[in-house]
């Protein structure tokens, strides 16, 4: 309001100055020529950028010109009707010129703001381009924005654990608990908060979410200097533009960091697979010799007749076979991960593969009941019998490890629309619901669980190669249930 009052006062002074100049020029010029001085005064008022004072200057100029210079002078009476046309032309010309001047001034302001915004964005982009890591990006952004908006800035961005962490433009600026909560609100909702917004409008700061292509990636919090008012519209637009630039940099850095972690993980996995493959090959031959030697010893009468010795040799044979299966799983895992395994599908009865798998696991079953339910009308499908047999072996071994010897294992297969669904269920304690997905991860084991954590990972890889799905669940009556599918269309096409 004070600024607008000064503009009207300036308009009155401009008319007074134009009148004074006109008095000096009156002896030398025709009265109609004095209009130009009033138009110049109106132009000066319009240059300040407000239409109201410019219009007031036009109106006062017409009245002053009429009163002081149009005969009869010092009255508002007009003796010559032609002056009426002069008044109208003067007023219209002054209004048009003032309007054009105001528009030109505003366009110049917009152009300057656009240039300022462009220069600021360019400078910010240059600074951010040399940053490495999200923390450095946030630190550079905080300092740059603090310089631009003459305030203190906090940049919030998520840490690896998902909680917001911050980088400030000043070591003295620390986020308070309330502000951290507001930042979390702005981050989750993707909305601005603080002064000049609909959320927390009484706070001194303004928070703008950093929104990238994939959603919010952080929050910028601007604390204006003491005594500074709320941001003007142009400043608000500039802050939002800077926020988008910072969001882009944080998003790019997050993607690059994810790519770096992925490359590191791939390299570690490649080295581990190479080591496992090498060790497995080195172990397979001596293990085969140990198992074979133990079997040969059990055939000798002096061992069979010595109960203690027979138990020791049987234990050697069992543990050797267990280690041999572990080595086989290690080799199978490295081959599956290397992509060198090619499935060789054959049209094969499922019951033959199940029977072969049960024969392989008979040493560890030790009389444990296995209930097999395979309908006679189950269609023959195409699969790799060697790989699928390994799936059954691993699932049955897993059930044996987690159940008592007296508990049975169920193996059921049914046609389910366009696929065959196979179920291997036990009656043990079941699986922790949080681990139903994790059990298929390589080297994952539940607490106090035997095994190396490879069997189920191999099952998932083999079933995936066949175009099927595999998952785990807990049975309604207890126990773990593993289901996998084999698509009929893919099988027949093979």
Secondary structure, DSSP 8 states (H G I E B T S, - for coil): -HHHHHHHHHHHHHHHHHHHHHHHHTTTS-GGGGHHHHHHHHHHHHTTS-HHHHHHHHHHHHHHHHHHHSSSTTSS--SSTHHHHHHHHHHHHHHHHHHHHHHHHHHHHHHHHHHHHHHHHHHHHHHHHT--SHHHHHHHHHHHHHHHHTEEEEEEEE-TTS-EEEEESSTT----HHHHHHHHHHHHHT--EETTSSSSTTSSEEEEEEEETTEEEEEEEEEE-TT-----HHHHHHHHHHHHHHHHHHHHHHHHHHHHHHHHHHHHHHHHHHHHHHHHHHHHHHHHHHHHHHHHHHTSHHHHT-HHHHHHHHHHHHHHHHHHHHHHHHHHHHHHHHT------EEE-HHHHHHHHHHHHHHHHTT--EEEEE-TT---EEE-HHHHHHHHHHHHHHHHHTS-TTS-EEEEEEEETTEEEEEEE--SS---GGGTTGGGSTT---TT--S-S-HHHHHHHHHHHTT--EEEEE-TTSSEEEEEEEEHHHHHH-
